[in-house]
Amino acid sequence: MITYPFTYKRARSVAEAEALLKAAPDGKLLAGGQTLIAAMKMRLANPSDLIDISGIEELRHVRASGDAVVIGAGTTHYEVASSAVVAKAVPALAHLASLIGDPAVRHKGTLGGSVANNDPAADYPAAVLGLGATIRTSRRAIAADDFFQGMFATALEDGEIVTEISFPVPQKAAYRKFPNPASRYAMAGAFVARLKDGSIRVAITGAAPCVFRVPEMEAALAKSFTPEAVAGIAVDAAALNSDIHGSAEYRAHLVTVMAKRAVADAA
Amino acid sequence: MAVLSMTVNGKEVSTEAEDRTLLVNFLREQLRLTGTHIGCDTSQCGACVVHVDGKAVKACSMFAAQAEGARVTTIEGLAKDGKLHPVQEAFRDNHGLQCGFCTPGMIMTAVDMIRRNGVMDRDTIRHELEGNICRCTGYVNIVTAIEDAAKRMTAGEKAA
């Protein structure tokens, strides 16, 4: 399959990427390209210019910073999954990264690309929302609770580039997903965390048009951080996705099961 | 249209290509390295796996322009001096292929996973093979071949 024609450009810095993006009639950033290129081959996307940001060094880093782990937007899933820094500070995040796609996809796909794309079934949004991370961009810092706004929709403005994400180091956290057997995308995935201030967050991906929190589960886990605490809590199927892979009711069931398992892993 | 330069299987190449040329088409059509296969074209089957700067990637899911200046290794680049790579040997010895269509991708994926993990248990090998699909015969002999190759290569390192 051949994409529509476009002009390929390489940016060497975030500033240069911003300038190239601004100059292009309908430019798009190319990071790992593991979603964008597939969409272009299906001719679902037709950018005039692709601005390759994968070679920008300032976007590629993992560092412990006080009570947080800060990961550059250009860091690949493989780099996150195999990072000793991430494994020590937030093992659930390294585990999540190791479950994305397959090894070849993980060698290319990036944290920033996944989060900016906000696919309803992507894994990273669950960790970003589940840990209450902060998304830093070329212009500002955005709290996870404000960032994810709907199916493939985020708070990012035109031309704004995600540069890094700061994840608070939790007391405990875990991620469990039920992968679609063919695509490995989450049919439902639950990221559960107890942060250092004692607050609880439960974020669900794959089940609805956009990643979301479950306040009832968070309240129950605040009282008792056990799988039993969430076992009887079901999300409303009316708000969930229904497709050839599973009905909304089935996804609602999976949400509770994945949340239970994640709590068991974290506890 | 731009002139692309990269190192493919140890050789410098420099060829004109459209910006939208996928790496897999660049390798197959421009360089005539047809060992890298196109099985699905939707990034699911893994028949097009090659190594770019030492890492396994799907050549159908990147543009050739992204590999400008990179080191690319395809299935044609594994055998050295007429001698098969240990993973190729192990696939032959363990009947790790039937029709052979998926095999180049399987082998490139296997070389990459052995480099990262060394000797692995069968569950790990199956998890690592998630991006490669075989439609002939199933995965038992493929897993056995990779298990065998990893042992041979590790033993080889120890002997060396």
Interface residues (C-beta under 8 A of the other chain):
Chain A: M1 I2 T3 Y4 P5 F6 T7 Y8 R10 L30 G33 Q34 I37 A38 K41 L50 D52 S54 Y78 S82 G101 D102 P103 A104 V105 H107 K108 A182 S183 R184
Chain B: A2 E18 D19 R20 L22 D41 T42 S43 Q44 G46 V49 K55 A56 V57 K58 C60 S61 M62 F63 A65 Q66 E68 T109 D112 M113 R116 E128 E130 G131 N132
